[in-house]
Structures are given as C-alpha cells and as structure tokens.
Amino acid sequence: MTLVTTSRRSTPVTRAIAKDLAFATGARYLPRGKHGLREISCEHDLFIVFEQQKSDILMTVYQEGEPCLMRLVKSHETGVREGLLIKGIKTSDREIGMILDAGECPVIYTDDLEDGLFLSFDGPQRRHITLALEKIR
C-alpha cells in the first residue's frame, strides 16, 4: 500500500496537501513525527514525502527505499469541489501518473501543456487541490 507523509518539521500547508493526496489516492497518511525514512521504507515499497523548501514545497516519490522522482510544487490552489467526488488524480505529468497508476490509484491523464505540469485531486469536505509542478529529476 502507498503511504503519504511529510517531513519531520512540516507546515500546516504541507500536512493538508499530504492528507488530501492520501485521501484521493486511497493511500495511508502518516504524520511523520519520529519515524525515519529507513523505517518507513522497510514497511512500504512506495511512499511520497512532502517537505517545505523555503517558499516552495518539495514532493519526493520513493520506490523500494530510493528516491525515484522529485517535483517542486511551485504553487498550490485549494478550491471548492463542484459536483461529485472523484477518487484518484488528474495530471499532465506522465511519470507521476505511471507510478501511482501501478498501484490502486485511478489516474486521468491530460495533455494540457499550456499550464505546464500539474497534479489535481479531490480532498475531503468538498476540497479540490491543484498543484503546479516543476521537474527536478
């Protein structure tokens, strides 16, 4: 099962994004606390860590204990969801989509490249989150 967590010193924004992504993907959310990455990687083959990096948020995807994908969250927008709740994610980033699609997360791909890379998902309590991403590696 996939796990979504934050850095040890997370901010309310990174926690909210991580919790909502876990909700949308059907993953487990773990408040990091004193859990080390080594401990987490022993229990989970796939996990995502959100951490604050100055004014941006860094999203790192780990597979089998090794970082396999890093994205900088350049901006995030939280709005009110219109209509029905949709489980899964909508993204223009094929790499993230393929990693999450391999699990139990439904992925909708879009080729809307005018806006660059984005990741969009529905959270609880009628929240809808859109993350503008930038490739790091």
Buried (B, 14 or more C-beta within 10 A) or exposed (E): EBBBBBBEEBBEBBBBBBBBBBBBBBBBBBEBEEBEBEEBBEEBBBBBBBBBEEEBBBBBBBBEEEEEBBBBBBEBEEEEBEEEEBEBBBBBBEBBBEBBBEBEBBBEBEEEEEEEBBBBBBBEEEBBBBBBBEEEE
